[in-house]
Amino acid sequence: MLNRRKFLVASAAVCAPFVIPSTPRAATRKLRIGHNNTVTSSLQAGAVAFQKYVTEKSEGRMDAEIFPLSQLGSEVAMAKGVADGTLDATVSPMAVLSSYHADLSVVEYPYMFSDVAAARKALDGKLGSYFGDILKKHSITAIGWGENGLRHMTANKPIRKPADLKGLKLRVQPAKLHIEAFRGLGATADALAFSELKEAMRTGRFEAQENPISVITASDFLMKLQSHISLTGHVYSPFAILFSSDVLEELKGPDREVVMGAGLAASAATRKFNEDLVATGLAQMKAAGMTVVEDVDVAEFQKAVSGMSKTLGDLVGQESLTRIRELVA
């Protein structure tokens, strides 16, 4: 069967002039894996684990090259490249994949999971299988589920209950679901590119923001401009570790197994990265003078979000929300 990757290669061969190769093709197949983040991120940790596993377990038949910082294009472009078979692998935020099916974005619904362990169990089980089936229809194979971790709030005051958000000028990620959720909790919430947040906080446009610990500790200005981090854990952000189904089809059986094993290794590496970062990151924030607020009334936040289920459910689709909740349970 001529898949899209083979079609592109064949088309290029027809258009190109005939040239007799002077050297034989290398015996080692080099896979490319791209992501949009830095070399100190959990995405990079996953990519490195993928690279190491592929190189060691294939006994020289394959190796991998990592392209961080969107060197191979935007998150959307890399996901499309994997679907087309022009890119072997990528580590992708779930929001990027919502164009393939709306259900994929519902995973970041506020308090969808009771804790990190529940999120991992669901993604390693029925929920991950369901997402995987969706992506397979688009020639994408999900070989693992990594994580960016839980999102928390920073501000110049403690946030222990929903009432503490009333009137707070809060920057959130550019997702309508999250904007409406925080507005429903009483905050004056709006989206802004993260690259613009530093100046927006200095001018008073925003007083607070929410992000995983990894992002907060990597941004010195947040630890300088914010006095408190409140461990609200309101959203769990996973990453999908994706491999081209077309490329997987071309590989021999043992190498396919290696790729699937590499996906699990990458997933485990991102999770370990975040576990370590929770401890070291909080210590780093304390050393910078921030107060870590651990006595957050999470149950009260969950109750408040539950009270908005009609409004938020309409945004993502009530059927989608019900379906994902059943898979998480």
Buried (B, 14 or more C-beta within 10 A) or exposed (E): EEBBBBEBEEEEEEEEEEEEEEEEEEEEBEBBBBBBBEEEBBBBBBBBBBBBBBBEBBEEBBBBEBBBEBEBBEBEBBBBBBBBBBBBBBBBBBBBBBEBBEBBBBBBBBBBBEEBEBBBBBBBEBBBEBBBEBBEEBBBBBBBBBBBBBBBBBBEBBBBBBEBBEEBBBBBBEBEBBBBBBBBBBBBBBEBEEEEBBEBBEEEBBBBBBBBBBBBBBBEEBBEBBBBBBBBBBBBBBBBBBBBBBBBBBBEEEBBEBBBBBBBBBBBBBBBBBEEBBEEBBEBBEEEEBBBBEEBBBEEBBEBBEEBEEEBBEBBBEEBBEBBBEBBE
